[in-house]
Amino acid sequence: MKPRIYNFSAGPAILPEEVLLEAKESLYAYGETGIGILEMSHRSTPYESIVNEAIANMKKILGIGDDFEVLFLQGGASLQFHMLPLNLAKEKTTDYICTGAWSEKAIVEAKRLGVVHEIASSKDKNYSYIPKISANQVHTDSAYLHFTSNNTIFGTQFKEEPPANGIPLVCDASSDFLSRPLPMDKYSLIYAGAQKNIGPAGVVVVVMRKELLKRSDANLTPMLSYSVHAKEKSLYNTPPAFSIYVVGLVLKWILKLGGLSAMQKINEDKADILYKHIDQSKIFRGTVEKSARSLMNVPFRLPSEEMEEKFIKESSKVGFSGLKGHRSVGGMRASIYNAFPKKGVEDLVRFMQEFESKNA
Ligand SMILES: *Cc1c(COP(=O)(O)O)cnc(C)c1O
Protein backbone atom coordinates (compact mmCIF):
# COMPACT_ATOMS: atom_id res chain seq x y z
CA MET A 1 0.00 0.00 0.00
CA LYS A 2 1.06 3.59 -0.58
CA PRO A 3 2.20 5.48 2.51
CA ARG A 4 -0.11 7.97 4.23
CA ILE A 5 0.90 11.24 5.88
CA TYR A 6 -0.61 13.15 8.82
CA ASN A 7 -3.74 14.87 7.57
CA PHE A 8 -4.83 17.86 9.68
CA SER A 9 -7.51 18.92 7.19
CA ALA A 10 -10.59 20.62 8.68
CA GLY A 11 -12.91 18.75 6.31
CA PRO A 12 -13.25 16.48 4.46
CA ALA A 13 -10.98 15.03 7.06
CA ILE A 14 -9.19 11.98 8.31
CA LEU A 15 -11.11 8.70 8.71
CA PRO A 16 -10.12 5.63 10.74
CA GLU A 17 -7.71 3.45 8.75
CA GLU A 18 -9.62 0.27 9.42
CA VAL A 19 -12.76 1.93 8.05
CA LEU A 20 -10.93 2.88 4.85
CA LEU A 21 -9.57 -0.62 4.43
CA GLU A 22 -12.98 -2.21 4.87
CA ALA A 23 -14.58 0.29 2.49
CA LYS A 24 -11.87 -0.53 -0.01
CA GLU A 25 -12.85 -4.20 0.08
CA SER A 26 -16.54 -3.37 -0.23
CA LEU A 27 -15.90 -1.15 -3.21
CA TYR A 28 -15.10 -4.26 -5.21
CA ALA A 29 -17.61 -6.63 -3.60
CA TYR A 30 -19.77 -5.97 -0.54
CA GLY A 31 -20.03 -8.90 1.87
CA GLU A 32 -21.05 -12.03 0.04
CA THR A 33 -23.20 -10.17 -2.49
CA GLY A 34 -20.72 -10.16 -5.35
CA ILE A 35 -21.68 -6.52 -5.99
CA GLY A 36 -19.59 -3.47 -5.17
CA ILE A 37 -21.07 -1.04 -2.66
CA LEU A 38 -21.12 1.77 -5.25
CA GLU A 39 -23.10 -0.38 -7.64
CA MET A 40 -25.78 -1.68 -5.32
CA SER A 41 -29.44 -0.71 -5.46
CA HIS A 42 -30.55 1.35 -2.50
CA ARG A 43 -33.76 -0.72 -2.53
CA SER A 44 -31.89 -4.00 -2.15
CA THR A 45 -32.10 -6.02 1.06
CA PRO A 46 -28.37 -5.74 1.86
CA TYR A 47 -28.47 -1.97 1.42
CA GLU A 48 -31.58 -1.56 3.56
CA SER A 49 -29.77 -3.48 6.29
CA ILE A 50 -26.82 -1.10 6.02
CA VAL A 51 -29.08 1.91 6.61
CA ASN A 52 -31.07 0.24 9.38
CA GLU A 53 -27.94 -0.88 11.17
CA ALA A 54 -26.45 2.63 10.92
CA ILE A 55 -29.62 4.11 12.42
CA ALA A 56 -29.63 1.51 15.21
CA ASN A 57 -25.96 2.08 16.01
CA MET A 58 -26.39 5.86 15.98
CA LYS A 59 -29.18 5.49 18.54
CA LYS A 60 -27.09 3.11 20.63
CA ILE A 61 -24.11 5.48 20.64
CA LEU A 62 -26.28 8.46 21.59
CA GLY A 63 -28.34 6.45 24.08
CA ILE A 64 -31.65 7.46 22.49
CA GLY A 65 -34.81 5.49 21.86
CA ASP A 66 -37.88 5.54 19.66
CA ASP A 67 -38.76 9.13 20.48
CA PHE A 68 -35.91 10.14 18.14
CA GLU A 69 -35.59 9.92 14.38
CA VAL A 70 -32.20 9.52 12.66
CA LEU A 71 -32.11 10.88 9.10
CA PHE A 72 -29.38 10.69 6.47
CA LEU A 73 -29.89 13.61 4.10
CA GLN A 74 -28.11 15.51 1.37
CA GLY A 75 -27.20 19.14 0.84
CA GLY A 76 -24.77 19.26 3.76
CA ALA A 77 -25.14 21.27 6.94
CA SER A 78 -25.61 24.26 4.63
CA LEU A 79 -29.00 23.01 3.45
CA GLN A 80 -29.96 22.39 7.07
CA PHE A 81 -29.51 26.13 7.66
CA HIS A 82 -32.62 26.47 5.47
CA MET A 83 -34.48 23.20 6.08
CA LEU A 84 -34.48 23.69 9.82
CA PRO A 85 -36.43 26.97 9.96
CA LEU A 86 -38.50 25.91 6.94
CA ASN A 87 -39.76 22.84 8.80
CA LEU A 88 -39.79 23.99 12.39
CA ALA A 89 -40.23 27.74 12.60
CA LYS A 90 -43.43 28.24 10.62
CA GLU A 91 -44.80 31.62 11.69
CA LYS A 92 -42.66 31.78 14.82
CA THR A 93 -39.49 33.71 15.61
CA THR A 94 -36.25 31.82 16.21
CA ASP A 95 -33.36 32.36 18.64
CA TYR A 96 -29.73 31.99 17.54
CA ILE A 97 -26.37 32.23 19.28
CA CYS A 98 -23.65 33.51 16.99
CA THR A 99 -20.19 32.09 17.68
CA GLY A 100 -18.55 32.09 14.27
CA ALA A 101 -18.76 32.00 10.50
CA TRP A 102 -21.06 28.95 10.41
CA SER A 103 -23.46 30.45 12.94
CA GLU A 104 -23.53 33.61 10.80
CA LYS A 105 -24.53 31.58 7.76
CA ALA A 106 -27.21 29.72 9.68
CA ILE A 107 -28.62 33.07 10.84
CA VAL A 108 -28.66 34.52 7.32
CA GLU A 109 -30.75 31.57 6.13
CA ALA A 110 -33.14 31.70 9.07
CA LYS A 111 -33.65 35.43 8.42
CA ARG A 112 -34.84 34.67 4.91
CA LEU A 113 -37.79 32.84 6.43
CA GLY A 114 -38.65 34.86 9.49
CA VAL A 115 -37.58 36.97 12.43
CA VAL A 116 -34.36 35.92 14.16
CA HIS A 117 -33.37 37.00 17.65
CA GLU A 118 -29.60 36.86 17.85
CA ILE A 119 -29.53 36.47 21.61
CA ALA A 120 -25.73 36.41 22.03
CA SER A 121 -22.63 36.79 19.92
CA SER A 122 -18.87 36.64 20.35
CA LYS A 123 -18.20 38.64 17.21
CA ASP A 124 -16.91 41.63 19.24
CA LYS A 125 -13.71 39.71 19.95
CA ASN A 126 -13.38 37.94 16.61
CA TYR A 127 -15.20 34.86 17.92
CA SER A 128 -12.43 34.03 20.37
CA TYR A 129 -14.75 33.05 23.22
CA ILE A 130 -18.10 31.42 23.98
CA PRO A 131 -20.65 33.88 25.34
CA LYS A 132 -22.36 33.14 28.66
CA ILE A 133 -26.08 32.60 28.16
CA SER A 134 -28.71 32.84 30.84
CA ALA A 135 -32.12 31.24 30.40
CA ASN A 136 -33.95 34.55 30.53
CA GLN A 137 -32.23 35.72 27.32
CA VAL A 138 -34.14 33.01 25.45
CA HIS A 139 -37.55 33.95 24.02
CA THR A 140 -40.06 31.40 25.25
CA ASP A 141 -42.29 31.99 22.23
CA SER A 142 -39.53 31.24 19.70
CA ALA A 143 -39.61 28.01 17.69
CA TYR A 144 -36.19 26.91 18.93
CA LEU A 145 -32.77 28.01 20.17
CA HIS A 146 -29.92 27.27 17.74
CA PHE A 147 -26.22 27.07 18.57
CA THR A 148 -23.05 25.83 16.87
CA SER A 149 -21.36 23.47 19.30
CA ASN A 150 -17.90 23.66 17.76
CA ASN A 151 -16.58 26.51 15.70
CA THR A 152 -14.45 24.84 13.08
CA ILE A 153 -12.82 28.01 11.80
CA PHE A 154 -12.15 29.89 15.05
CA GLY A 155 -11.46 26.89 17.29
CA THR A 156 -13.92 27.45 20.12
CA GLN A 157 -16.34 24.90 21.54
CA PHE A 158 -19.27 24.99 23.94
CA LYS A 159 -18.34 23.01 27.06
CA GLU A 160 -21.98 22.62 27.97
CA GLU A 161 -25.32 23.25 26.32
CA PRO A 162 -26.82 26.74 26.58
CA PRO A 163 -30.07 26.82 28.60
CA ALA A 164 -33.04 26.71 26.20
CA ASN A 165 -35.60 28.03 28.67
CA GLY A 166 -38.13 25.36 27.75
CA ILE A 167 -38.01 25.76 23.97
CA PRO A 168 -36.42 23.10 21.69
CA LEU A 169 -32.63 23.18 21.64
CA VAL A 170 -31.14 22.77 18.15
CA CYS A 171 -27.46 22.31 17.37
CA ASP A 172 -25.18 22.41 14.35
CA ALA A 173 -22.63 19.84 15.55
CA SER A 174 -20.92 19.36 12.20
CA SER A 175 -17.39 19.53 13.53
CA ASP A 176 -17.67 17.77 16.90
CA PHE A 177 -20.54 15.32 16.49
CA LEU A 178 -19.82 12.04 18.32
CA SER A 179 -16.59 13.39 19.79
CA ARG A 180 -17.97 13.32 23.34
CA PRO A 181 -21.09 12.14 25.21
CA LEU A 182 -24.17 14.26 24.54
CA PRO A 183 -26.92 14.79 27.14
CA MET A 184 -29.65 14.00 24.62
CA ASP A 185 -32.43 14.87 27.05
CA LYS A 186 -31.48 18.52 26.45
CA TYR A 187 -31.61 18.30 22.67
CA SER A 188 -34.50 18.40 20.23
CA LEU A 189 -32.51 18.34 17.00
CA ILE A 190 -28.84 17.94 16.08
CA TYR A 191 -27.48 18.09 12.56
CA ALA A 192 -23.97 17.39 11.36
CA GLY A 193 -22.33 17.25 7.97
CA ALA A 194 -20.48 13.93 8.06
CA GLN A 195 -17.23 15.01 6.46
CA LYS A 196 -15.63 16.54 9.56
CA ASN A 197 -15.87 13.84 12.18
CA ILE A 198 -17.98 10.86 11.19
CA GLY A 199 -17.62 10.04 7.52
CA PRO A 200 -17.20 11.23 3.95
CA ALA A 201 -18.77 14.26 2.31
CA GLY A 202 -22.21 13.89 0.76
CA VAL A 203 -24.35 13.05 3.76
CA VAL A 204 -25.64 15.14 6.64
CA VAL A 205 -27.05 13.43 9.73
CA VAL A 206 -30.13 14.83 11.42
CA VAL A 207 -31.12 13.42 14.81
CA MET A 208 -34.44 14.84 15.86
CA ARG A 209 -37.30 14.29 18.26
CA LYS A 210 -40.26 12.67 16.51
CA GLU A 211 -42.67 15.10 18.12
CA LEU A 212 -41.09 17.92 16.07
CA LEU A 213 -42.21 16.23 12.86
CA LYS A 214 -45.72 17.47 13.59
CA ARG A 215 -44.50 20.97 12.82
CA SER A 216 -43.17 19.98 9.42
CA ASP A 217 -45.71 21.18 6.83
CA ALA A 218 -47.20 18.39 4.66
CA ASN A 219 -47.08 20.70 1.63
CA LEU A 220 -43.33 21.23 1.67
CA THR A 221 -41.47 19.99 -1.35
CA PRO A 222 -40.63 16.40 -0.36
CA MET A 223 -36.84 16.73 -0.55
CA LEU A 224 -37.00 19.56 2.00
CA SER A 225 -39.44 17.87 4.35
CA TYR A 226 -38.23 16.15 7.52
CA SER A 227 -41.56 14.29 7.67
CA VAL A 228 -41.14 12.79 4.23
CA HIS A 229 -37.57 11.65 4.90
CA ALA A 230 -38.60 10.23 8.26
CA LYS A 231 -41.57 8.37 6.79
CA GLU A 232 -39.39 6.93 4.03
CA LYS A 233 -36.57 6.02 6.45
CA SER A 234 -34.08 8.23 4.55
CA LEU A 235 -34.84 6.34 1.32
CA TYR A 236 -37.31 8.76 -0.26
CA ASN A 237 -34.95 9.18 -3.20
CA THR A 238 -31.57 7.65 -3.97
CA PRO A 239 -29.55 8.46 -0.86
CA PRO A 240 -25.79 9.10 -0.83
CA ALA A 241 -25.41 5.36 -0.47
CA PHE A 242 -21.65 5.08 -0.19
CA SER A 243 -21.35 7.94 2.30
CA ILE A 244 -24.00 6.40 4.54
CA TYR A 245 -22.21 3.06 4.32
CA VAL A 246 -18.94 4.64 5.50
CA VAL A 247 -20.71 6.51 8.30
CA GLY A 248 -22.03 3.10 9.37
CA LEU A 249 -18.49 1.75 9.51
CA VAL A 250 -17.36 4.73 11.58
CA LEU A 251 -20.23 4.14 14.01
CA LYS A 252 -19.11 0.53 14.47
CA TRP A 253 -15.56 1.79 15.04
CA ILE A 254 -16.79 4.17 17.76
CA LEU A 255 -18.72 1.37 19.46
CA LYS A 256 -15.68 -0.86 19.34
CA LEU A 257 -13.55 1.82 21.00
CA GLY A 258 -16.07 1.99 23.84
CA GLY A 259 -18.55 4.65 22.73
CA LEU A 260 -18.58 8.37 23.36
CA SER A 261 -16.98 8.44 26.83
CA ALA A 262 -13.98 6.58 25.45
CA MET A 263 -13.96 8.87 22.42
CA GLN A 264 -13.95 11.93 24.67
CA LYS A 265 -11.01 10.66 26.67
CA ILE A 266 -9.01 10.06 23.54
CA ASN A 267 -9.87 13.51 22.20
CA GLU A 268 -9.08 15.28 25.48
CA ASP A 269 -5.80 13.49 25.68
CA LYS A 270 -4.75 14.57 22.18
CA ALA A 271 -5.87 18.18 22.53
CA ASP A 272 -4.18 18.44 25.91
CA ILE A 273 -0.80 17.48 24.46
CA LEU A 274 -1.05 20.20 21.84
CA TYR A 275 -2.44 22.98 24.04
CA LYS A 276 0.10 22.27 26.80
CA HIS A 277 2.85 22.61 24.28
CA ILE A 278 1.46 25.86 22.90
CA ASP A 279 1.12 27.29 26.42
CA GLN A 280 4.72 26.65 27.41
CA SER A 281 6.14 27.83 24.09
CA LYS A 282 7.87 31.20 23.72
CA ILE A 283 6.87 31.62 20.09
CA PHE A 284 3.63 29.69 19.52
CA ARG A 285 0.44 31.09 21.01
CA GLY A 286 -3.21 30.13 21.08
CA THR A 287 -5.83 32.47 19.63
CA VAL A 288 -8.91 31.87 21.80
CA GLU A 289 -9.89 32.03 25.46
CA LYS A 290 -8.56 28.98 27.26
CA SER A 291 -11.94 28.01 28.69
CA ALA A 292 -13.43 27.92 25.18
CA ARG A 293 -10.74 25.89 23.44
CA SER A 294 -11.95 23.31 20.97
CA LEU A 295 -10.82 19.71 21.27
CA MET A 296 -11.28 19.32 17.52
CA ASN A 297 -9.76 22.38 15.82
CA VAL A 298 -6.68 23.88 17.41
CA PRO A 299 -5.67 27.26 15.95
CA PHE A 300 -2.30 28.75 16.83
CA ARG A 301 -0.05 31.52 15.65
CA LEU A 302 3.61 32.55 15.46
CA PRO A 303 5.05 36.06 16.01
CA SER A 304 5.02 36.96 12.30
CA GLU A 305 3.32 35.90 9.11
CA GLU A 306 6.67 35.17 7.51
CA MET A 307 7.43 32.73 10.30
CA GLU A 308 4.02 31.13 9.89
CA GLU A 309 4.59 30.68 6.20
CA LYS A 310 7.93 29.08 6.95
CA PHE A 311 6.35 26.78 9.52
CA ILE A 312 3.62 25.63 7.12
CA LYS A 313 6.09 25.09 4.32
CA GLU A 314 8.56 23.14 6.44
CA SER A 315 5.86 21.10 8.14
CA SER A 316 4.35 20.01 4.85
CA LYS A 317 7.80 18.95 3.65
CA VAL A 318 8.05 16.43 6.48
CA GLY A 319 4.56 15.02 6.12
CA PHE A 320 2.13 17.25 8.03
CA SER A 321 -0.65 18.30 5.70
CA GLY A 322 -3.43 20.83 6.16
CA LEU A 323 -1.95 22.96 8.94
CA LYS A 324 -2.63 26.29 7.25
CA GLY A 325 -5.29 28.22 9.15
CA HIS A 326 -8.58 29.24 7.57
CA ARG A 327 -8.11 32.21 5.23
CA SER A 328 -10.31 34.41 7.46
CA VAL A 329 -8.17 33.79 10.56
CA GLY A 330 -4.64 33.16 9.28
CA GLY A 331 -1.92 31.35 11.18
CA MET A 332 -2.17 27.61 11.68
CA ARG A 333 -4.95 25.21 12.57
CA ALA A 334 -4.55 21.57 13.49
CA SER A 335 -7.81 19.68 13.10
CA ILE A 336 -7.53 16.59 15.27
CA TYR A 337 -10.90 14.90 14.87
CA ASN A 338 -11.88 11.50 16.30
CA ALA A 339 -9.83 9.51 13.82
CA PHE A 340 -6.66 11.59 14.11
CA PRO A 341 -3.99 9.46 15.84
CA LYS A 342 -2.36 10.53 19.11
CA LYS A 343 1.01 9.73 17.63
CA GLY A 344 0.39 12.38 14.96
CA VAL A 345 -0.16 15.00 17.66
CA GLU A 346 2.99 13.91 19.49
CA ASP A 347 4.98 14.08 16.27
CA LEU A 348 3.61 17.54 15.53
CA VAL A 349 4.64 18.74 18.99
CA ARG A 350 8.13 17.37 18.40
CA PHE A 351 8.28 19.23 15.10
CA MET A 352 7.11 22.44 16.81
CA GLN A 353 9.87 22.03 19.41
CA GLU A 354 12.50 21.67 16.73
CA PHE A 355 11.10 24.63 14.83
CA GLU A 356 11.20 26.74 17.99
CA SER A 357 14.77 25.86 18.86
CA LYS A 358 15.87 26.78 15.33
CA ASN A 359 13.85 29.98 15.08
CA ALA A 360 13.52 31.43 18.58
C1 LIG B 1 -18.28 22.59 7.64
C2 LIG B 1 -19.36 23.12 8.46
C3 LIG B 1 -20.61 23.46 7.92
C4 LIG B 1 -20.92 23.35 6.45
O1 LIG B 1 -21.06 22.05 6.08
P1 LIG B 1 -21.41 21.63 4.58
O2 LIG B 1 -21.58 20.16 4.73
O3 LIG B 1 -20.23 22.01 3.73
O4 LIG B 1 -22.64 22.33 4.18
C5 LIG B 1 -21.59 23.93 8.78
N1 LIG B 1 -21.37 24.07 10.08
C6 LIG B 1 -20.18 23.75 10.64
C7 LIG B 1 -19.99 23.92 12.11
C8 LIG B 1 -19.14 23.28 9.85
O5 LIG B 1 -17.95 22.97 10.41
The ligand as an SDF file (V2000), in Angstrom:
LIG
                    3D

 15 15  0  0  0  0  0  0  0  0999 V2000
  -18.2830   22.5870    7.6400 C   0  0  0  0  0  0  0  0  0  0  0  0
  -19.3610   23.1250    8.4650 C   0  0  0  0  0  0  0  0  0  0  0  0
  -20.6060   23.4620    7.9160 C   0  0  0  0  0  0  0  0  0  0  0  0
  -20.9190   23.3530    6.4490 C   0  0  0  0  0  0  0  0  0  0  0  0
  -21.0630   22.0480    6.0830 O   0  0  0  0  0  0  0  0  0  0  0  0
  -21.4080   21.6270    4.5790 P   0  0  0  0  0  0  0  0  0  0  0  0
  -21.5850   20.1630    4.7330 O   0  0  0  0  0  0  0  0  0  0  0  0
  -20.2330   22.0110    3.7320 O   0  0  0  0  0  0  0  0  0  0  0  0
  -22.6370   22.3290    4.1750 O   0  0  0  0  0  0  0  0  0  0  0  0
  -21.5940   23.9310    8.7810 C   0  0  0  0  0  0  0  0  0  0  0  0
  -21.3650   24.0670   10.0830 N   0  0  0  0  0  0  0  0  0  0  0  0
  -20.1820   23.7540   10.6440 C   0  0  0  0  0  0  0  0  0  0  0  0
  -19.9900   23.9200   12.1130 C   0  0  0  0  0  0  0  0  0  0  0  0
  -19.1430   23.2780    9.8520 C   0  0  0  0  0  0  0  0  0  0  0  0
  -17.9540   22.9710   10.4080 O   0  0  0  0  0  0  0  0  0  0  0  0
  1  2  1  0
  2  3  1  0
  2 14  2  0
  3  4  1  0
  3 10  2  0
  4  5  1  0
  5  6  1  0
  6  7  2  0
  6  8  1  0
  6  9  1  0
 10 11  1  0
 11 12  2  0
 12 13  1  0
 12 14  1  0
 14 15  1  0
M  END
$$$$
